[in-house]
Amino acid sequence: NIKVRLDVWEQAVKDHAEQHLFAFTRQVEREGSTVHSRMFAPAMGIVENPATGAASGPLGCYLLQHGLVTDNPAMIVSEQGLEMGRPSFIHIQINHIDGEIKRVSVGGQTVYIGEGVIEI
């Protein structure tokens, strides 16, 4: 039920270098998912991103370091974009030795949705 209020967001992030909001919960909507994620980047003109690979690797590391996943390798599925009608399932694999992260992999499948050309 996240709704970004731009007035509050602008006040909260004005003094920070990073101005994006990435939220997650362990409460998932789809079977097989590990976490439910949402990414908001109003400073970049992105109201909400349906799939955020760049944030998924750090998310997986966080989950491992806080004991929320323990397998080795940790196999995580982050569901994202469901609220937008653009469901995405990002696969995160964390290889570790005694909790020390050795390798992070992020992937999934994509669907071609369009192309464009800009001439200057």
KOLLO-509106 format. One record per atom (N, C-alpha, C): atom name; chain; residue in three letters; x, y, z. Coordinates in steps of 0.05 Angstrom, whole numbers, padded with zeros to 5 digits. Layout:
N
{CA, A, Ala, {X, Y, Z}} ...
***
This chain:
120
{N, A, Asn, {00016, -00024, 00000}} {CA, A, Asn, {00000, 00000, 00000}} {C, A, Asn, {00017, 00025, 00000}} {N, A, Ile, {00041, 00024, -00012}} {CA, A, Ile, {00058, 00048, -00012}} {C, A, Ile, {00048, 00068, -00033}} {N, A, Lys, {00046, 00093, -00024}} {CA, A, Lys, {00040, 00115, -00042}} {C, A, Lys, {00060, 00137, -00035}} {N, A, Val, {00076, 00144, -00054}} {CA, A, Val, {00097, 00165, -00049}} {C, A, Val, {00084, 00192, -00051}} {N, A, Arg, {00087, 00207, -00029}} {CA, A, Arg, {00078, 00235, -00028}} {C, A, Arg, {00102, 00251, -00035}} {N, A, Leu, {00102, 00264, -00058}} {CA, A, Leu, {00125, 00279, -00067}} {C, A, Leu, {00134, 00301, -00048}} {N, A, Asp, {00115, 00314, -00035}} {CA, A, Asp, {00122, 00335, -00016}} {C, A, Asp, {00139, 00324, 00007}} {N, A, Val, {00131, 00301, 00017}} {CA, A, Val, {00146, 00289, 00039}} {C, A, Val, {00172, 00277, 00029}} {N, A, Trp, {00172, 00264, 00006}} {CA, A, Trp, {00196, 00253, -00006}} {C, A, Trp, {00217, 00275, -00011}} {N, A, Glu, {00209, 00297, -00023}} {CA, A, Glu, {00228, 00319, -00028}} {C, A, Glu, {00241, 00329, -00003}} {N, A, Gln, {00226, 00331, 00019}} {CA, A, Gln, {00237, 00341, 00044}} {C, A, Gln, {00256, 00320, 00056}} {N, A, Ala, {00249, 00294, 00054}} {CA, A, Ala, {00265, 00273, 00066}} {C, A, Ala, {00291, 00268, 00053}} {N, A, Val, {00293, 00272, 00026}} {CA, A, Val, {00317, 00264, 00012}} {C, A, Val, {00334, 00288, 00003}} {N, A, Lys, {00326, 00312, 00009}} {CA, A, Lys, {00339, 00336, -00002}} {C, A, Lys, {00369, 00337, 00005}} {N, A, Asp, {00377, 00327, 00027}} {CA, A, Asp, {00405, 00328, 00035}} {C, A, Asp, {00421, 00302, 00030}} {N, A, His, {00409, 00284, 00015}} {CA, A, His, {00422, 00258, 00010}} {C, A, His, {00431, 00256, -00020}} {N, A, Ala, {00454, 00243, -00024}} {CA, A, Ala, {00463, 00239, -00051}} {C, A, Ala, {00445, 00220, -00067}} {N, A, Glu, {00436, 00199, -00054}} {CA, A, Glu, {00418, 00180, -00066}} {C, A, Glu, {00389, 00188, -00059}} {N, A, Gln, {00373, 00191, -00079}} {CA, A, Gln, {00346, 00200, -00075}} {C, A, Gln, {00324, 00181, -00084}} {N, A, His, {00331, 00155, -00085}} {CA, A, His, {00312, 00135, -00093}} {C, A, His, {00302, 00120, -00069}} {N, A, Leu, {00279, 00109, -00072}} {CA, A, Leu, {00267, 00093, -00050}} {C, A, Leu, {00263, 00064, -00059}} {N, A, Phe, {00275, 00046, -00044}} {CA, A, Phe, {00272, 00017, -00050}} {C, A, Phe, {00261, 00004, -00025}} {N, A, Ala, {00237, -00007, -00027}} {CA, A, Ala, {00224, -00020, -00004}} {C, A, Ala, {00220, -00049, -00010}} {N, A, Phe, {00221, -00066, 00011}} {CA, A, Phe, {00215, -00094, 00007}} {C, A, Phe, {00202, -00105, 00032}} {N, A, Thr, {00189, -00128, 00028}} {CA, A, Thr, {00176, -00142, 00050}} {C, A, Thr, {00179, -00172, 00045}} {N, A, Arg, {00179, -00188, 00066}} {CA, A, Arg, {00179, -00217, 00063}} {C, A, Arg, {00151, -00227, 00057}} {N, A, Gln, {00131, -00211, 00059}} {CA, A, Gln, {00104, -00218, 00052}} {C, A, Gln, {00101, -00217, 00022}} {N, A, Val, {00098, -00241, 00009}} {CA, A, Val, {00098, -00242, -00020}} {C, A, Val, {00070, -00248, -00030}} {N, A, Glu, {00065, -00243, -00055}} {CA, A, Glu, {00040, -00248, -00068}} {C, A, Glu, {00040, -00274, -00085}} {N, A, Arg, {00063, -00281, -00095}} {CA, A, Arg, {00065, -00304, -00113}} {C, A, Arg, {00081, -00327, -00100}} {N, A, Glu, {00071, -00351, -00103}} {CA, A, Glu, {00086, -00374, -00093}} {C, A, Glu, {00113, -00376, -00107}} {N, A, Gly, {00133, -00383, -00092}} {CA, A, Gly, {00160, -00385, -00102}} {C, A, Gly, {00177, -00360, -00099}} {N, A, Ser, {00164, -00337, -00092}} {CA, A, Ser, {00179, -00313, -00087}} {C, A, Ser, {00189, -00312, -00059}} {N, A, Thr, {00212, -00298, -00055}} {CA, A, Thr, {00224, -00295, -00029}} {C, A, Thr, {00217, -00268, -00017}} {N, A, Val, {00217, -00247, -00033}} {CA, A, Val, {00211, -00220, -00024}} {C, A, Val, {00194, -00206, -00044}} {N, A, His, {00180, -00186, -00035}} {CA, A, His, {00164, -00168, -00052}} {C, A, His, {00177, -00141, -00051}} {N, A, Ser, {00185, -00130, -00074}} {CA, A, Ser, {00200, -00105, -00075}} {C, A, Ser, {00186, -00084, -00091}} {N, A, Arg, {00192, -00059, -00084}} {CA, A, Arg, {00182, -00036, -00100}} {C, A, Arg, {00204, -00015, -00101}} {N, A, Met, {00207, -00002, -00124}} {CA, A, Met, {00228, 00019, -00128}} {C, A, Met, {00215, 00044, -00139}} {N, A, Phe, {00221, 00066, -00125}} {CA, A, Phe, {00211, 00093, -00133}} {C, A, Phe, {00235, 00111, -00138}} {N, A, Ala, {00235, 00125, -00160}} {CA, A, Ala, {00257, 00143, -00167}} {C, A, Ala, {00246, 00169, -00179}} {N, A, Pro, {00231, 00184, -00164}} {CA, A, Pro, {00219, 00209, -00174}} {C, A, Pro, {00240, 00229, -00185}} {N, A, Ala, {00264, 00229, -00173}} {CA, A, Ala, {00285, 00248, -00182}} {C, A, Ala, {00293, 00242, -00211}} {N, A, Met, {00290, 00218, -00220}} {CA, A, Met, {00296, 00210, -00247}} {C, A, Met, {00272, 00210, -00265}} {N, A, Gly, {00249, 00219, -00254}} {CA, A, Gly, {00224, 00218, -00270}} {C, A, Gly, {00211, 00191, -00271}} {N, A, Ile, {00220, 00173, -00254}} {CA, A, Ile, {00209, 00146, -00253}} {C, A, Ile, {00191, 00144, -00229}} {N, A, Val, {00165, 00144, -00234}} {CA, A, Val, {00146, 00142, -00211}} {C, A, Val, {00150, 00116, -00197}} {N, A, Glu, {00150, 00094, -00212}} {CA, A, Glu, {00156, 00067, -00201}} {C, A, Glu, {00168, 00050, -00223}} {N, A, Asn, {00189, 00035, -00215}} {CA, A, Asn, {00203, 00017, -00234}} {C, A, Asn, {00192, -00011, -00230}} {N, A, Pro, {00185, -00025, -00252}} {CA, A, Pro, {00174, -00052, -00249}} {C, A, Pro, {00195, -00073, -00244}} {N, A, Ala, {00220, -00068, -00250}} {CA, A, Ala, {00241, -00088, -00246}} {C, A, Ala, {00268, -00073, -00242}} {N, A, Thr, {00279, -00077, -00219}} {CA, A, Thr, {00304, -00062, -00212}} {C, A, Thr, {00327, -00081, -00206}} {N, A, Gly, {00340, -00089, -00227}} {CA, A, Gly, {00363, -00107, -00224}} {C, A, Gly, {00385, -00096, -00207}} {N, A, Ala, {00391, -00070, -00211}} {CA, A, Ala, {00413, -00057, -00196}} {C, A, Ala, {00409, -00058, -00166}} {N, A, Ala, {00385, -00057, -00157}} {CA, A, Ala, {00380, -00058, -00128}} {C, A, Ala, {00377, -00087, -00117}} {N, A, Ser, {00374, -00106, -00136}} {CA, A, Ser, {00368, -00134, -00127}} {C, A, Ser, {00392, -00148, -00116}} {N, A, Gly, {00416, -00143, -00126}} {CA, A, Gly, {00440, -00155, -00115}} {C, A, Gly, {00445, -00146, -00086}} {N, A, Pro, {00444, -00120, -00081}} {CA, A, Pro, {00447, -00110, -00053}} {C, A, Pro, {00424, -00121, -00035}} {N, A, Leu, {00400, -00123, -00046}} {CA, A, Leu, {00378, -00135, -00030}} {C, A, Leu, {00385, -00163, -00022}} {N, A, Gly, {00395, -00179, -00040}} {CA, A, Gly, {00402, -00207, -00033}} {C, A, Gly, {00424, -00208, -00012}} {N, A, Cys, {00444, -00190, -00014}} {CA, A, Cys, {00465, -00189, 00006}} {C, A, Cys, {00454, -00182, 00033}} {N, A, Tyr, {00435, -00163, 00034}} {CA, A, Tyr, {00423, -00155, 00059}} {C, A, Tyr, {00408, -00178, 00071}} {N, A, Leu, {00392, -00193, 00055}} {CA, A, Leu, {00377, -00215, 00065}} {C, A, Leu, {00396, -00236, 00077}} {N, A, Leu, {00418, -00242, 00064}} {CA, A, Leu, {00437, -00261, 00074}} {C, A, Leu, {00450, -00251, 00100}} {N, A, Gln, {00460, -00227, 00100}} {CA, A, Gln, {00474, -00216, 00123}} {C, A, Gln, {00456, -00214, 00148}} {N, A, His, {00430, -00212, 00144}} {CA, A, His, {00412, -00210, 00167}} {C, A, His, {00398, -00236, 00173}} {N, A, Gly, {00408, -00258, 00161}} {CA, A, Gly, {00398, -00285, 00167}} {C, A, Gly, {00370, -00291, 00157}} {N, A, Leu, {00361, -00275, 00137}} {CA, A, Leu, {00334, -00279, 00126}} {C, A, Leu, {00334, -00301, 00105}} {N, A, Val, {00357, -00306, 00093}} {CA, A, Val, {00362, -00329, 00076}} {C, A, Val, {00388, -00342, 00085}} {N, A, Thr, {00390, -00368, 00084}} {CA, A, Thr, {00414, -00381, 00095}} {C, A, Thr, {00426, -00402, 00076}} {N, A, Asp, {00411, -00410, 00055}} {CA, A, Asp, {00422, -00431, 00038}} {C, A, Asp, {00448, -00422, 00024}} {N, A, Asn, {00463, -00442, 00014}} {CA, A, Asn, {00487, -00435, 00000}} {C, A, Asn, {00489, -00453, -00025}} {N, A, Pro, {00485, -00441, -00049}} {CA, A, Pro, {00481, -00412, -00053}} {C, A, Pro, {00452, -00405, -00045}} {N, A, Ala, {00450, -00380, -00036}} {CA, A, Ala, {00423, -00369, -00030}} {C, A, Ala, {00409, -00363, -00056}} {N, A, Met, {00386, -00375, -00060}} {CA, A, Met, {00370, -00371, -00085}} {C, A, Met, {00346, -00354, -00077}} {N, A, Ile, {00344, -00330, -00087}} {CA, A, Ile, {00323, -00311, -00079}} {C, A, Ile, {00308, -00302, -00104}} {N, A, Val, {00282, -00300, -00101}} {CA, A, Val, {00265, -00289, -00122}} {C, A, Val, {00252, -00264, -00111}} {N, A, Ser, {00257, -00241, -00124}} {CA, A, Ser, {00245, -00216, -00116}} {C, A, Ser, {00222, -00210, -00136}} {N, A, Glu, {00197, -00210, -00126}} {CA, A, Glu, {00175, -00203, -00143}} {C, A, Glu, {00172, -00172, -00142}} {N, A, Gln, {00167, -00161, -00165}} {CA, A, Gln, {00165, -00131, -00167}} {C, A, Gln, {00147, -00124, -00190}} {N, A, Gly, {00135, -00101, -00189}} {CA, A, Gly, {00119, -00091, -00211}} {C, A, Gly, {00090, -00101, -00212}} {N, A, Leu, {00082, -00117, -00192}} {CA, A, Leu, {00055, -00128, -00192}} {C, A, Leu, {00034, -00106, -00189}} {N, A, Glu, {00040, -00085, -00173}} {CA, A, Glu, {00020, -00064, -00169}} {C, A, Glu, {00017, -00048, -00195}} {N, A, Met, {00036, -00049, -00213}} {CA, A, Met, {00035, -00034, -00238}} {C, A, Met, {00023, -00050, -00261}} {N, A, Gly, {00017, -00076, -00256}} {CA, A, Gly, {00008, -00093, -00277}} {C, A, Gly, {00031, -00102, -00295}} {N, A, Arg, {00055, -00100, -00286}} {CA, A, Arg, {00079, -00109, -00301}} {C, A, Arg, {00096, -00127, -00283}} {N, A, Pro, {00086, -00150, -00276}} {CA, A, Pro, {00099, -00168, -00258}} {C, A, Pro, {00127, -00176, -00268}} {N, A, Ser, {00146, -00174, -00249}} {CA, A, Ser, {00174, -00182, -00255}} {C, A, Ser, {00184, -00200, -00233}} {N, A, Phe, {00200, -00219, -00240}} {CA, A, Phe, {00211, -00238, -00221}} {C, A, Phe, {00241, -00239, -00225}} {N, A, Ile, {00255, -00225, -00207}} {CA, A, Ile, {00284, -00223, -00210}} {C, A, Ile, {00297, -00244, -00193}} {N, A, His, {00315, -00259, -00206}} {CA, A, His, {00329, -00282, -00192}} {C, A, His, {00356, -00272, -00183}} {N, A, Ile, {00361, -00277, -00157}} {CA, A, Ile, {00385, -00268, -00144}} {C, A, Ile, {00399, -00293, -00132}} {N, A, Gln, {00424, -00296, -00138}} {CA, A, Gln, {00439, -00318, -00126}} {C, A, Gln, {00463, -00307, -00111}} {N, A, Ile, {00466, -00315, -00086}} {CA, A, Ile, {00488, -00305, -00069}} {C, A, Ile, {00504, -00330, -00061}} {N, A, Asn, {00529, -00331, -00070}} {CA, A, Asn, {00548, -00352, -00061}} {C, A, Asn, {00564, -00341, -00038}} {N, A, His, {00566, -00357, -00017}} {CA, A, His, {00581, -00347, 00007}} {C, A, His, {00595, -00370, 00020}} {N, A, Ile, {00615, -00363, 00036}} {CA, A, Ile, {00629, -00382, 00053}} {C, A, Ile, {00628, -00371, 00081}} {N, A, Asp, {00614, -00386, 00098}} {CA, A, Asp, {00610, -00378, 00126}} {C, A, Asp, {00599, -00350, 00128}} {N, A, Gly, {00581, -00343, 00110}} {CA, A, Gly, {00568, -00317, 00111}} {C, A, Gly, {00583, -00295, 00097}} {N, A, Glu, {00608, -00300, 00088}} {CA, A, Glu, {00623, -00281, 00073}} {C, A, Glu, {00616, -00283, 00044}} {N, A, Ile, {00605, -00262, 00032}} {CA, A, Ile, {00595, -00262, 00005}} {C, A, Ile, {00618, -00264, -00015}} {N, A, Lys, {00616, -00284, -00033}} {CA, A, Lys, {00637, -00288, -00053}} {C, A, Lys, {00628, -00281, -00081}} {N, A, Arg, {00602, -00284, -00086}} {CA, A, Arg, {00592, -00279, -00113}} {C, A, Arg, {00562, -00272, -00112}} {N, A, Val, {00555, -00252, -00127}} {CA, A, Val, {00527, -00243, -00129}} {C, A, Val, {00519, -00244, -00159}} {N, A, Ser, {00497, -00258, -00165}} {CA, A, Ser, {00487, -00259, -00192}} {C, A, Ser, {00458, -00250, -00192}} {N, A, Val, {00451, -00234, -00212}} {CA, A, Val, {00424, -00224, -00215}} {C, A, Val, {00415, -00230, -00244}} {N, A, Gly, {00391, -00240, -00247}} {CA, A, Gly, {00381, -00246, -00274}} {C, A, Gly, {00351, -00251, -00274}} {N, A, Gly, {00342, -00259, -00298}} {CA, A, Gly, {00314, -00264, -00302}} {C, A, Gly, {00309, -00265, -00331}} {N, A, Gln, {00284, -00265, -00339}} {CA, A, Gln, {00276, -00264, -00367}} {C, A, Gln, {00265, -00237, -00373}} {N, A, Thr, {00267, -00229, -00398}} {CA, A, Thr, {00256, -00204, -00407}} {C, A, Thr, {00236, -00207, -00429}} {N, A, Val, {00220, -00187, -00433}} {CA, A, Val, {00200, -00187, -00455}} {C, A, Val, {00205, -00161, -00470}} {N, A, Tyr, {00209, -00164, -00496}} {CA, A, Tyr, {00214, -00141, -00514}} {C, A, Tyr, {00188, -00125, -00515}} {N, A, Ile, {00189, -00099, -00508}} {CA, A, Ile, {00164, -00083, -00509}} {C, A, Ile, {00165, -00060, -00529}} {N, A, Gly, {00188, -00054, -00540}} {CA, A, Gly, {00188, -00033, -00560}} {C, A, Gly, {00216, -00023, -00566}} {N, A, Glu, {00217, -00004, -00585}} {CA, A, Glu, {00243, 00008, -00592}} {C, A, Glu, {00238, 00036, -00601}} {N, A, Gly, {00259, 00051, -00603}} {CA, A, Gly, {00256, 00079, -00612}} {C, A, Gly, {00282, 00090, -00623}} {N, A, Val, {00280, 00111, -00638}} {CA, A, Val, {00303, 00124, -00650}} {C, A, Val, {00300, 00154, -00645}} {N, A, Ile, {00322, 00166, -00637}} {CA, A, Ile, {00323, 00195, -00634}} {C, A, Ile, {00345, 00206, -00652}} {N, A, Glu, {00338, 00224, -00670}} {CA, A, Glu, {00358, 00237, -00687}} {C, A, Glu, {00362, 00265, -00678}} {N, A, Ile, {00388, 00273, -00676}} {CA, A, Ile, {00395, 00300, -00668}} {C, A, Ile, {00407, 00315, -00691}} 
***
